[in-house]
């Protein structure tokens, strides 16, 4: 059994790519659309750009994490999420593809789990667990952007 994983989810948003791109990492939307179990991205002003980062906090816990943007173009946004400082960093990629008057938004993570003998078993469940979070987040992003435009 492999300890590799790949999770990908997509959604179509009824807005042009530049509108989706402008709003995806904005301080007033990111905290609303990105689902983090028992937590949330810290509120901030402006829009995250390449090299920027924002804290992740959790309800009822002093643990913290970090979301950092490593690339930001109108086609691809790459960001790293370290949900807690005691866990591995996960590289995320969001692709924005124009589709007429809509934009296809795809969120992808892939990597290798490093949890010893449990890694192959955890990799089997990664698609279900992370996929459900992606689906919820992308649906929320769609609602937020379409309500504004």
C-alpha positions in Angstrom: 0.0 0.0 0.0 1.2 3.5 -0.8 1.5 6.4 1.6 1.0 8.9 -1.3 -2.1 10.9 -1.5 -3.8 13.3 -3.9 -7.0 15.2 -3.2 -8.7 17.4 -5.8 -12.0 19.1 -5.8 -13.5 21.7 -8.2 -16.4 24.0 -8.5 -17.6 26.5 -11.1 -18.2 30.1 -9.8 -20.4 32.4 -11.8 -17.9 35.3 -11.9 -14.9 36.2 -14.1 -11.5 34.8 -13.2 -10.2 38.3 -12.2 -13.0 38.7 -9.7 -12.5 35.3 -8.2 -8.7 35.9 -8.0 -9.2 39.4 -6.4 -11.5 38.0 -3.7 -10.0 34.5 -2.9 -7.3 35.7 -0.5 -9.0 38.9 0.7 -9.2 39.5 4.4 -12.9 39.9 4.5 -13.6 36.6 2.6 -10.9 34.1 3.4 -12.0 33.8 7.0 -15.5 33.2 5.8 -15.0 30.6 3.1 -12.0 28.5 4.3 -13.3 25.7 6.5 -10.9 24.6 9.3 -12.3 22.1 11.7 -12.6 23.7 15.2 -10.7 26.7 13.9 -10.3 29.6 11.6 -7.9 31.8 9.8 -7.2 35.0 11.7 -9.0 38.1 10.4 -6.9 40.6 8.5 -7.2 43.6 6.2 -6.1 43.8 2.6 -5.4 40.8 0.4 -2.7 38.1 0.9 0.1 38.2 -1.6 3.1 36.1 -2.3 5.2 36.0 0.8 2.4 36.9 3.2 1.1 34.7 5.9 -1.8 34.6 8.4 -2.3 32.7 11.7 -4.7 29.8 12.2 -6.3 29.6 15.6 -8.5 26.9 17.2 -11.5 27.1 19.5 -10.7 26.2 23.1 -7.0 25.7 22.4 -3.8 27.6 22.5 -2.4 25.7 19.5 -1.7 27.8 16.4 -1.1 27.1 12.8 0.0 29.2 9.8 -1.2 29.7 6.2 1.5 31.2 3.9 1.2 32.2 0.3 4.1 31.0 -1.9 2.8 32.0 -5.3 -0.1 34.2 -6.5 -1.1 34.7 -10.1 -4.5 35.0 -11.8 -4.1 31.3 -12.8 -2.5 29.6 -9.8 -2.4 30.3 -6.1 0.0 28.2 -4.1 -0.1 28.3 -0.3 1.2 26.2 2.5 -0.8 25.2 5.5 0.7 24.0 8.7 -2.4 23.4 10.7 -0.5 23.1 14.0 3.2 23.7 14.6 3.5 20.0 15.6 2.3 18.6 12.2 3.7 18.5 8.7 3.3 21.4 6.3 0.8 20.7 3.5 1.3 22.3 0.1 -1.9 23.5 -1.5 -2.6 24.7 -5.1 -5.7 26.4 -6.3 -6.1 26.7 -10.1 -8.4 29.3 -11.7 -9.5 28.5 -15.3 -11.9 30.8 -17.2 -15.0 29.1 -18.6 -17.1 31.6 -20.5 -18.5 34.0 -17.9 -17.7 31.5 -15.1 -14.4 30.4 -13.5 -13.5 26.8 -12.7 -11.8 26.7 -9.3 -9.8 23.5 -8.5 -8.1 22.9 -5.1 -5.4 20.3 -5.1 -3.1 18.8 -2.5 -0.7 15.9 -2.9 2.1 14.4 -1.0 3.5 11.6 1.0 2.4 10.9 4.6 5.1 10.3 7.1 3.3 8.5 9.9 5.2 5.3 9.9 3.2 2.1 9.6 -0.1 4.0 9.6 0.8 6.2 6.6 -0.8 3.9 3.9 -4.0 3.6 5.9 -4.2 7.4 6.5 -3.6 8.0 2.8 -6.7 6.0 2.0 -8.8 8.3 4.1 -7.1 11.5 3.1 -9.3 11.9 0.0 -12.5 11.5 2.1 -11.5 13.7 5.0 -9.7 16.6 3.1 -12.1 16.2 0.2 -15.1 16.9 2.4 -13.4 20.0 3.8 -12.5 21.2 0.3 -16.1 20.7 -0.9 -17.5 22.7 2.0 -14.9 25.5 1.5 -15.4 25.7 -2.2 -19.2 25.8 -1.9 -18.8 28.6 0.6 -16.4 30.5 -1.6 -18.9 30.2 -4.5 -21.7 31.6 -2.3 -19.7 34.5 -1.0 -18.4 35.6 -4.4 -21.7 35.1 -6.3 -23.6 37.0 -3.6 -21.3 40.0 -4.1 -21.3 39.9 -7.9 
